[in-house]
Amino acid sequence: METEAVPVERVRLETEERTDEATVRGDVRKKRIETDVSDETGVADETGQSDR
């Protein structure tokens, strides 16, 4: 039986958290999507509202 020593590399990573606030201006578009799903399914519509 043989034993082999293998070097192991350990790496540590530190991240910096950054939060920014900005005022943006511009036109906002709203899009309505039509589907073929029946209203009786209880599936939420495009606004996230459930019909049940």
JOBEL-V180207 format. One record per pair of residues at least 24 apart in sequence whose ideal C-beta (glycine too) atoms are under 6 Angstrom apart, sorted by the first residue. I is the first residue (numbers start at 0). J is the second residue. If there is no record, write none. Layout:
BEGIN
I,J ; I,J
END
This chain:
BEGIN
none
END
